[in-house]
Amino acid sequence: MSVEVCGIERTRQLLVVESPDYVSVQARLTMWERQAETADWRLAGDVPAAIGHSGLSLLKREGDGKTPAGRFRMGTGFGAEPKPAGAWPYRLANDQDYWVDDPHSPDYNQWVRFDGDPAKRWSSFERLAIPVYRKAAVIRYNEDPIVQGRGSAIFFHIWSSPFSGSAGCVTTAEEHVLRVLEWMTPGAEPVMAIGTRQELVRLAPFAIS
């Protein structure tokens, strides 16, 4: 079965999320930098992480509680707190900011600012000004094109605990989220590869020892 894969020819920063199997919540996040002189990859960080409460999916569906396997470009940072240091783009979120996961809405899998009652506009939505999103970044899954029902609101954000899975996002401790946000740079075109060892042999072979 194929998974969504973006190219990494121009990427110089890669985040690798390795899950031991398709049902585990706990995972490992490594950070890699491509060296300009040799084009070799160097390990820049290695921290514990977590994924969806139902594990990993090769064919993500809305509401399945699984994190999609594949290789995805990193999107804007965001949060209810001020921008971290570094050059990575960042948007402040407040109580009018939502990510829409209603698969029947034309706003599906998009950030929308709305000052009305969200329950009257969408059947399902994520509030972006919540504690686990104090510091976060978008994982650019299912965006070009957006396919209704294939999953939405896939983020990299602060975990509730090392043993608590998310609704489908990649999570880690707050200090590690902050470190990644400060490490990423637009010119490096950072990408995240997510999978078991079986997928990562193809998605990020240099990261598999």
LINBELLIN-V35520 format. One record per backbone hydrogen bond with DSSP energy under -0.5 kcal/mol. CO is the residue of the C=O (numbers start at 0). NH is the residue of the N-H. E is the energy in kcal/mol with one decimal. If there is no record, write none. Layout:
CO & NH & E
CO & NH & E
//
This chain:
3 & 70 & -2.3
11 & 33 & -2.2
12 & 190 & -1.7
13 & 15 & -0.5
13 & 31 & -2.5
14 & 16 & -0.5
14 & 192 & -3.2
15 & 17 & -0.6
15 & 29 & -2.5
16 & 18 & -0.6
16 & 194 & -2.2
17 & 27 & -1.8
21 & 55 & -2.0
24 & 50 & -2.4
25 & 19 & -0.6
26 & 48 & -2.2
27 & 17 & -2.6
27 & 29 & -0.5
28 & 46 & -3.0
29 & 15 & -2.9
30 & 43 & -3.9
30 & 44 & -1.1
31 & 13 & -2.4
32 & 34 & -0.5
32 & 41 & -3.0
34 & 38 & -2.8
39 & 34 & -3.6
41 & 32 & -2.5
44 & 30 & -2.5
46 & 28 & -3.0
48 & 26 & -2.7
49 & 170 & -2.7
50 & 165 & -1.7
51 & 54 & -2.0
54 & 51 & -0.6
54 & 66 & -2.6
56 & 68 & -2.9
60 & 63 & -1.9
64 & 53 & -2.7
66 & 56 & -2.6
68 & 3 & -0.6
69 & 193 & -3.2
70 & 5 & -1.2
71 & 191 & -3.4
72 & 139 & -2.6
75 & 137 & -2.3
76 & 90 & -2.1
77 & 135 & -1.9
78 & 92 & -2.5
88 & 76 & -2.9
90 & 78 & -1.6
93 & 96 & -2.0
95 & 113 & -2.8
96 & 127 & -2.1
97 & 111 & -3.0
98 & 100 & -0.5
98 & 125 & -3.1
99 & 108 & -2.9
100 & 102 & -0.9
101 & 104 & -2.0
104 & 107 & -1.6
106 & 109 & -1.0
109 & 99 & -2.2
111 & 97 & -2.4
111 & 113 & -0.5
115 & 117 & -0.8
116 & 119 & -1.4
116 & 120 & -0.5
117 & 120 & -1.1
117 & 121 & -2.8
123 & 100 & -1.0
123 & 101 & -0.6
125 & 98 & -2.4
127 & 129 & -1.0
129 & 132 & -1.6
130 & 133 & -1.8
131 & 157 & -1.6
132 & 79 & -0.5
133 & 80 & -1.0
134 & 157 & -0.7
135 & 77 & -2.5
136 & 155 & -3.0
137 & 74 & -3.7
137 & 139 & -0.6
138 & 140 & -2.8
142 & 145 & -0.6
144 & 143 & -0.9
144 & 146 & -0.5
145 & 147 & -0.6
146 & 149 & -2.0
148 & 61 & -2.3
152 & 154 & -0.8
153 & 138 & -2.5
154 & 156 & -0.5
154 & 169 & -2.3
155 & 136 & -1.9
156 & 171 & -1.6
160 & 163 & -1.4
162 & 164 & -0.6
165 & 52 & -3.1
169 & 156 & -2.0
170 & 49 & -2.4
171 & 158 & -2.2
172 & 175 & -0.8
172 & 176 & -2.1
173 & 177 & -2.5
174 & 178 & -1.8
175 & 179 & -2.3
176 & 180 & -2.4
177 & 181 & -2.2
178 & 182 & -1.5
179 & 183 & -2.5
184 & 187 & -1.2
184 & 188 & -0.5
185 & 188 & -1.4
187 & 11 & -3.0
187 & 12 & -0.9
189 & 73 & -2.1
190 & 14 & -3.0
191 & 71 & -2.9
192 & 16 & -3.4
193 & 69 & -2.4
194 & 18 & -2.2
195 & 199 & -2.5
196 & 200 & -1.7
198 & 201 & -1.4
198 & 202 & -2.2
199 & 203 & -2.6
203 & 206 & -1.7
204 & 207 & -1.4
206 & 208 & -0.7
//
